[in-house]
Amino acid sequence: MSACDPDPGTRPATGASAWVERWAPCIAPGARVLDFAGGAGRNLAPLMARSDRVTLADRDSAALEAAPAAVERLCADLESGPWPFRGRRFDAVVCCNYLHRPRLDLLIALVAPGGLLLYETFAQGNERHGRPARPDFRCAAASSSRRRCAAGWRCLASRTVTWAAPGRR
């Protein structure tokens, strides 16, 4: 097991997504990191352990206020407002429990060459547990990772699971 693939059975103590906790060690120390649609920042602990250059973006200004002062906070409508990242790239982009297909290519373009995209979203089938309610927010099993790997991306891992109690995993 390498530093870039810790024990997948380890449960995070930080409240962060287990997927983010597992793959955060792949983020280079000091990297520019974006937590996209990150709400109040539940995934910040493992990201800030790797870097002091973390940006948290969300549309909810009240949620952003809960973030540590060391984090750059960006309040923006990530779905239909002006794209707030024009000209910016990040060494790592993290996105959990969020899928807005019309801007997916813009999100992926935020990853700098050689960078890392940590993406976790709901799979088809998860709706039977109540979340997400809208079909547009569910991803077909491994479809995105297969398409991106074919386009020159190297896929470190992908998995398809449904949670009996979806949400803050």
C-alpha positions as CSV (number, residue, x, y, z in Angstrom):
1,M,0.0,0.0,0.0
2,S,1.5,3.3,-1.1
3,A,1.1,6.8,0.5
4,C,-1.2,7.5,-2.4
5,D,-3.5,4.6,-1.6
6,P,-4.1,4.3,2.1
7,D,-6.2,1.6,3.6
8,P,-9.6,1.9,2.0
9,G,-11.2,0.4,5.2
10,T,-10.0,3.3,7.3
11,R,-12.9,5.5,8.5
12,P,-12.1,9.2,8.6
13,A,-11.9,10.8,12.1
14,T,-12.3,14.3,10.6
15,G,-15.9,14.1,9.3
16,A,-14.6,14.3,5.8
17,S,-15.6,12.1,3.0
18,A,-13.9,8.7,3.2
19,W,-13.0,9.0,-0.5
20,V,-11.3,12.4,0.1
21,E,-9.6,11.2,3.2
22,R,-8.3,8.1,1.3
23,W,-6.9,10.1,-1.7
24,A,-5.8,13.4,-0.1
25,P,-2.3,12.0,0.5
26,C,-1.9,12.1,-3.3
27,I,-2.0,15.9,-3.2
28,A,1.4,17.4,-3.3
29,P,2.5,19.4,-0.2
30,G,1.8,23.1,-0.8
31,A,-0.4,22.4,-3.8
32,R,-3.2,24.9,-4.8
33,V,-6.4,23.1,-3.8
34,L,-10.0,23.9,-4.7
35,D,-12.9,22.4,-2.7
36,F,-15.7,22.9,-5.3
37,A,-19.2,23.3,-3.9
38,G,-17.7,22.5,-0.5
39,G,-20.4,24.0,1.7
40,A,-19.1,24.6,5.2
41,G,-15.9,22.7,4.4
42,R,-16.3,19.3,5.8
43,N,-13.5,18.1,3.6
44,L,-11.0,20.8,4.6
45,A,-9.1,19.0,7.3
46,P,-7.4,16.4,5.1
47,L,-6.9,19.1,2.4
48,M,-5.3,21.6,4.8
49,A,-3.1,18.9,6.1
50,R,-1.5,18.9,2.7
51,S,-1.5,22.5,1.8
52,D,-2.0,26.1,3.1
53,R,-3.3,27.2,-0.2
54,V,-6.9,26.0,-0.1
55,T,-9.9,27.7,-1.7
56,L,-13.4,26.8,-0.7
57,A,-16.1,27.7,-3.2
58,D,-19.9,27.5,-2.6
59,R,-23.0,29.5,-3.2
60,D,-24.0,29.5,0.5
61,S,-22.3,32.5,2.1
62,A,-23.4,31.5,5.6
63,A,-21.8,28.0,5.1
64,L,-18.6,29.6,3.9
65,E,-18.3,31.7,7.1
66,A,-17.8,28.5,9.1
67,A,-14.5,27.9,7.2
68,P,-11.2,28.5,9.0
69,A,-9.7,32.0,8.4
70,A,-6.7,30.4,6.5
71,V,-9.0,29.3,3.7
72,E,-9.8,31.5,0.7
73,R,-13.6,31.6,0.6
74,L,-15.3,32.2,-2.7
75,C,-19.1,32.7,-2.7
76,A,-20.5,32.2,-6.2
77,D,-23.4,30.6,-8.1
78,L,-21.4,27.7,-9.5
79,E,-24.3,26.5,-11.7
80,S,-25.6,29.6,-13.6
81,G,-23.7,32.7,-12.5
82,P,-20.6,34.0,-14.2
83,W,-17.7,31.4,-14.0
84,P,-15.7,32.7,-11.0
85,F,-12.5,30.8,-11.9
86,R,-11.5,32.4,-15.2
87,G,-7.8,32.2,-15.6
88,R,-7.3,30.0,-12.5
89,R,-5.9,26.5,-12.3
90,F,-5.5,24.2,-9.3
91,D,-3.1,21.4,-8.5
92,A,-6.0,19.5,-6.9
93,V,-9.8,19.9,-7.3
94,V,-12.1,18.2,-4.9
95,C,-15.8,17.8,-5.5
96,C,-18.2,15.7,-3.3
97,N,-21.9,15.0,-3.6
98,Y,-22.3,17.5,-6.4
99,L,-22.9,16.9,-10.1
100,H,-23.9,19.7,-12.5
101,R,-23.3,18.4,-16.0
102,P,-23.5,21.7,-17.9
103,R,-20.4,22.9,-16.2
104,L,-18.5,19.6,-15.7
105,D,-16.0,20.4,-18.5
106,L,-15.3,23.8,-16.9
107,L,-14.7,22.1,-13.5
108,I,-12.4,19.6,-15.0
109,A,-10.5,22.3,-16.9
110,L,-9.6,23.8,-13.4
111,V,-7.2,20.9,-12.9
112,A,-3.6,22.0,-13.8
113,P,-1.5,19.7,-15.9
114,G,-0.3,16.8,-13.7
115,G,-2.9,17.7,-11.2
116,L,-5.5,15.6,-9.3
117,L,-9.3,15.5,-9.5
118,L,-11.0,13.9,-6.5
119,Y,-14.6,13.5,-7.4
120,E,-17.4,11.7,-5.5
121,T,-21.0,11.9,-6.5
122,F,-24.2,9.9,-6.4
123,A,-24.6,6.8,-8.6
124,Q,-27.7,5.7,-10.3
125,G,-29.7,3.6,-7.9
126,N,-29.0,5.8,-4.9
127,E,-32.3,7.6,-5.4
128,R,-34.0,4.6,-3.8
129,H,-32.5,5.9,-0.5
130,G,-33.9,9.4,-1.0
131,R,-30.9,11.3,-2.4
132,P,-30.5,12.9,-4.8
133,A,-34.0,13.4,-5.9
134,R,-33.2,14.8,-9.4
135,P,-32.0,12.2,-12.0
136,D,-29.6,14.8,-13.5
137,F,-27.5,14.7,-10.3
138,R,-26.9,10.9,-10.5
139,C,-23.9,9.5,-12.4
140,A,-24.0,6.3,-14.5
141,A,-21.6,3.7,-13.1
142,A,-18.0,4.7,-13.8
143,S,-19.0,6.5,-17.0
144,S,-17.2,9.8,-16.3
145,S,-14.0,8.2,-15.2
146,R,-13.9,5.9,-18.2
147,R,-14.5,8.8,-20.6
148,R,-11.8,11.0,-19.0
149,C,-9.3,8.2,-18.8
150,A,-9.8,7.6,-22.5
151,A,-9.2,11.3,-23.1
152,G,-5.7,11.2,-21.6
153,W,-6.4,11.2,-18.0
154,R,-5.0,8.5,-15.7
155,C,-7.7,7.1,-13.5
156,L,-6.2,6.1,-10.1
157,A,-9.5,4.6,-8.8
158,S,-13.2,4.5,-9.3
159,R,-16.0,2.7,-7.6
160,T,-19.7,2.6,-7.7
161,V,-21.6,2.2,-4.4
162,T,-24.9,3.2,-3.0
163,W,-25.3,4.2,0.6
164,A,-28.2,3.1,2.6
165,A,-27.9,6.5,4.4
166,P,-26.5,8.8,1.8
167,G,-25.1,12.1,2.6
168,R,-22.1,12.8,4.8
169,R,-19.8,9.8,4.1
